[in-house]
Amino acid sequence: MRQLLIVCLYARANERRYKTADFNQQTTQSMSPCPFPRRRHYKEPCYRVAAVGFGLLCILLLAAVTVLATNNTQLQISYNIPNDNFQTNYSNLVKLIDQLQKENAALQKKLADLAKHAQLGWVYFSSSLYFISTEKKSWTDSRQDCSRKGADLVIISSREEQEFIIKQLDGDKAWIGLSDRSTERVWKWVDGTALTTAYWAKGEPNDAGNEEDCAEIWSSADRKGWNDVTCSRKERWICEKLDFQW
């Protein structure tokens, strides 16, 4: 701004110098005895126009700088007004990032757990992990094996889960976590809940010989569903870890 004012003052001084020089020249010529007519100075009007134009340009520049300075102040005020909102949004964003980082860490841990279980033969389906044994044991021994694995015999609670397990067995049969050992014909799951939706095979349960108190699942092409059988029989079994959610 200071340099611009100096340039404008310099232009005004040049304009006054040209006017003074013109006046002195006219005076000198009027006193000169030379009979020849005075030659016109064709460059004087150009310098005057340039000086006046430059002066006007300085004024316009000063006005523009003033307007820009005013607008800049207004912009600063405008941006300072929502400063509190900006800080609030920034704080919320930091909290959100922290939450996402924690969720990502938890997800990575579950992925690592899932990979570890997969190496041991577990299969994931609908928020649960399932382990189907290759050896055979009684219903009680099978449940104990599941307990050592941090699980229990499978609880089947939907048609989708039923079909998933049948597919995994591929024609074979295995123990499930259902029995009426406590009260005859009152079937309950291993977690103590009563049986509400059943998928018994045709003609089952029949409690043949009054000894069939434990349930197994069949997956053969001709017979699919549940069957009650003597608990001491040795069969494969299915363990389930519930609520393995993401």
C-alpha positions as CSV (number, residue, x, y, z in Angstrom):
1,M,0.0,0.0,0.0
2,R,2.8,2.4,0.9
3,Q,4.6,1.7,-2.4
4,L,1.4,2.3,-4.3
5,L,1.0,5.8,-2.6
6,I,4.6,6.7,-3.5
7,V,4.0,5.8,-7.2
8,C,0.8,7.9,-7.3
9,L,2.6,11.0,-5.6
10,Y,5.4,10.6,-8.1
11,A,2.9,10.7,-11.0
12,R,1.3,13.8,-9.6
13,A,4.7,15.6,-9.2
14,N,5.6,14.8,-12.9
15,E,2.3,16.3,-13.9
16,R,3.0,19.5,-12.1
17,R,6.5,19.6,-13.5
18,Y,5.2,19.3,-17.1
19,K,2.7,22.1,-16.4
20,T,5.5,24.4,-15.0
21,A,7.8,23.6,-17.9
22,D,5.1,24.5,-20.4
23,F,4.4,27.8,-18.7
24,N,8.1,28.7,-18.6
25,Q,8.4,27.8,-22.3
26,Q,5.5,29.9,-23.3
27,T,6.9,32.9,-21.3
28,T,10.3,32.5,-22.9
29,Q,8.9,32.3,-26.4
30,S,6.7,35.4,-25.9
31,M,9.8,37.4,-24.8
32,S,12.0,36.1,-27.6
33,P,12.7,38.5,-30.5
34,C,12.9,35.6,-32.9
35,P,10.5,36.4,-35.8
36,F,9.9,32.9,-36.7
37,P,6.8,31.2,-35.4
38,R,7.1,28.9,-32.5
39,R,7.1,25.2,-33.3
40,R,4.4,23.2,-31.6
41,H,5.5,20.6,-29.0
42,Y,3.5,17.6,-30.1
43,K,4.7,15.4,-27.3
44,E,3.4,17.5,-24.4
45,P,-0.3,16.4,-24.7
46,C,0.8,12.7,-24.7
47,Y,2.8,13.1,-21.4
48,R,-0.1,15.0,-19.9
49,V,-2.6,12.3,-20.9
50,A,-0.3,9.6,-19.6
51,A,0.2,11.4,-16.3
52,V,-3.6,12.0,-15.8
53,G,-4.3,8.4,-16.8
54,F,-1.7,7.1,-14.4
55,G,-3.2,9.2,-11.7
56,L,-6.6,7.8,-12.3
57,L,-5.2,4.3,-12.4
58,C,-3.7,4.9,-8.9
59,I,-7.0,6.1,-7.6
60,L,-8.7,3.0,-9.0
61,L,-6.1,0.8,-7.5
62,L,-6.4,2.4,-4.1
63,A,-10.2,1.9,-4.3
64,A,-9.7,-1.7,-5.3
65,V,-7.2,-2.3,-2.4
66,T,-9.7,-0.8,0.0
67,V,-12.5,-3.0,-1.2
68,L,-10.3,-6.1,-1.0
69,A,-9.2,-5.2,2.5
70,T,-12.9,-4.8,3.5
71,N,-13.9,-8.1,1.9
72,N,-11.0,-9.8,3.6
73,T,-12.1,-8.6,7.0
74,Q,-15.6,-9.7,6.3
75,L,-14.4,-13.1,5.3
76,Q,-12.4,-13.4,8.4
77,I,-15.4,-12.5,10.5
78,S,-17.5,-14.9,8.6
79,Y,-15.1,-17.8,9.2
80,N,-14.6,-16.9,12.8
81,I,-18.4,-17.1,13.5
82,P,-18.7,-20.9,13.1
83,N,-15.4,-21.6,14.8
84,D,-17.2,-23.4,17.7
85,N,-19.1,-25.6,15.4
86,F,-15.9,-26.5,13.5
87,Q,-14.2,-27.5,16.8
88,T,-17.3,-29.6,17.7
89,N,-17.3,-31.3,14.4
90,Y,-13.6,-31.9,14.6
91,S,-13.9,-33.4,18.0
92,N,-16.8,-35.6,16.8
93,L,-14.6,-36.7,13.9
94,V,-11.7,-37.6,16.2
95,K,-14.1,-39.7,18.3
96,L,-15.5,-41.4,15.3
97,I,-12.0,-42.3,14.0
98,D,-11.1,-43.6,17.5
99,Q,-14.3,-45.7,17.5
100,L,-13.6,-47.1,14.0
101,Q,-10.0,-48.0,15.0
102,K,-11.3,-49.9,18.0
103,E,-13.9,-51.7,15.9
104,N,-11.3,-52.5,13.3
105,A,-9.0,-53.9,16.0
106,A,-11.9,-56.1,17.3
107,L,-12.7,-57.2,13.7
108,Q,-9.0,-58.1,13.1
109,K,-9.0,-60.2,16.4
110,K,-12.2,-62.0,15.3
111,L,-10.7,-62.7,11.9
112,A,-7.6,-64.1,13.6
113,D,-9.8,-66.3,15.8
114,L,-11.8,-67.4,12.8
115,A,-8.7,-68.4,10.9
116,K,-7.4,-70.3,14.0
117,H,-10.7,-72.2,14.4
118,A,-10.8,-73.0,10.6
119,Q,-7.4,-74.6,10.9
120,L,-8.8,-76.8,13.7
121,G,-11.8,-77.9,11.5
122,W,-14.5,-75.4,12.6
123,V,-17.0,-74.0,10.1
124,Y,-18.7,-70.5,10.3
125,F,-22.4,-70.1,9.6
126,S,-24.9,-67.4,10.8
127,S,-23.0,-66.1,13.8
128,S,-21.9,-69.5,15.0
129,L,-19.0,-71.9,14.7
130,Y,-19.5,-75.6,14.1
131,F,-17.2,-78.5,14.6
132,I,-18.2,-82.0,13.2
133,S,-16.1,-84.8,14.7
134,T,-14.6,-87.6,12.7
135,E,-14.5,-90.1,15.5
136,K,-17.5,-91.5,17.4
137,K,-18.5,-91.3,21.0
138,S,-21.6,-91.6,23.3
139,W,-23.9,-88.6,23.7
140,T,-22.4,-87.8,27.1
141,D,-18.8,-88.1,26.0
142,S,-19.5,-86.1,22.9
143,R,-20.9,-83.2,25.0
144,Q,-17.8,-83.4,27.2
145,D,-15.6,-83.0,24.2
146,C,-17.5,-80.0,23.1
147,S,-17.1,-78.5,26.6
148,R,-13.3,-78.9,26.4
149,K,-13.4,-77.0,23.1
150,G,-15.3,-74.1,24.8
151,A,-18.6,-75.1,23.1
152,D,-21.6,-77.5,23.5
153,L,-23.6,-79.8,21.4
154,V,-25.4,-78.0,18.6
155,I,-28.8,-76.3,19.1
156,I,-30.8,-76.2,15.9
157,S,-33.1,-73.2,15.8
158,S,-34.0,-72.6,12.2
159,R,-34.7,-74.4,8.9
160,E,-31.6,-72.8,7.4
161,E,-29.4,-74.1,10.2
162,Q,-30.9,-77.6,9.8
163,E,-30.1,-77.6,6.0
164,F,-26.6,-76.3,6.6
165,I,-25.8,-79.1,9.1
166,I,-27.3,-81.8,6.8
167,K,-25.1,-80.5,4.0
168,Q,-22.0,-80.6,6.2
169,L,-22.7,-84.2,7.2
170,D,-23.0,-85.3,3.6
171,G,-25.2,-88.4,4.2
172,D,-23.9,-89.3,7.6
173,K,-25.5,-88.8,11.1
174,A,-24.4,-87.2,14.3
175,W,-25.4,-86.2,17.9
176,I,-27.2,-82.9,18.5
177,G,-27.8,-81.2,21.8
178,L,-31.3,-82.4,22.4
179,S,-32.6,-85.0,24.9
180,D,-35.5,-86.0,27.2
181,R,-33.3,-87.6,29.9
182,S,-34.7,-85.5,32.7
183,T,-38.4,-85.9,31.9
184,E,-39.7,-88.5,29.4
185,R,-41.1,-86.9,26.2
186,V,-40.1,-83.4,27.4
187,W,-37.4,-82.6,25.0
188,K,-34.9,-79.9,25.9
189,W,-31.8,-78.4,24.5
190,V,-28.5,-78.5,26.3
191,D,-28.9,-74.9,27.4
192,G,-32.2,-75.8,29.2
193,T,-34.6,-74.3,26.8
194,A,-37.6,-76.3,25.7
195,L,-38.0,-77.6,22.2
196,T,-40.4,-75.4,20.2
197,T,-39.6,-76.1,16.5
198,A,-38.7,-79.6,15.6
199,Y,-37.5,-81.3,12.5
200,W,-38.1,-85.0,13.4
201,A,-37.9,-87.6,10.7
202,K,-41.1,-89.4,9.8
203,G,-42.3,-91.6,12.6
204,E,-39.8,-90.1,15.2
205,P,-39.4,-89.8,18.1
206,N,-40.7,-93.3,18.9
207,D,-38.7,-94.1,22.1
208,A,-38.1,-97.7,20.9
209,G,-37.6,-100.0,23.9
210,N,-38.1,-97.0,26.3
211,E,-34.4,-96.3,26.0
212,E,-34.1,-93.6,23.3
213,D,-33.5,-90.4,25.2
214,C,-31.0,-88.6,23.0
215,A,-31.4,-87.1,19.6
216,E,-29.2,-87.4,16.5
217,I,-29.6,-85.9,13.0
218,W,-29.8,-87.9,9.8
219,S,-28.6,-86.6,6.5
220,S,-29.1,-89.5,4.1
221,A,-31.0,-89.1,0.9
222,D,-33.8,-91.4,2.0
223,R,-34.0,-90.2,5.6
224,K,-33.4,-86.6,6.7
225,G,-34.3,-85.2,10.1
226,W,-34.0,-86.0,13.8
227,N,-34.1,-89.4,15.4
228,D,-34.2,-90.4,19.0
229,V,-31.7,-93.1,20.0
230,T,-30.0,-94.8,23.0
231,C,-27.6,-92.2,24.5
232,S,-24.9,-94.8,24.9
233,R,-24.6,-95.5,21.2
234,K,-21.4,-94.2,19.6
235,E,-21.9,-91.6,16.9
236,R,-20.2,-88.6,15.5
237,W,-21.2,-85.3,17.1
238,I,-21.5,-81.6,16.3
239,C,-20.2,-78.9,18.6
240,E,-21.4,-75.3,18.3
241,K,-20.0,-72.0,19.6
242,L,-22.9,-69.5,19.7
243,D,-22.9,-65.8,19.0
244,F,-19.6,-65.6,17.1
245,Q,-20.8,-62.3,15.6
246,W,-18.8,-59.6,13.7
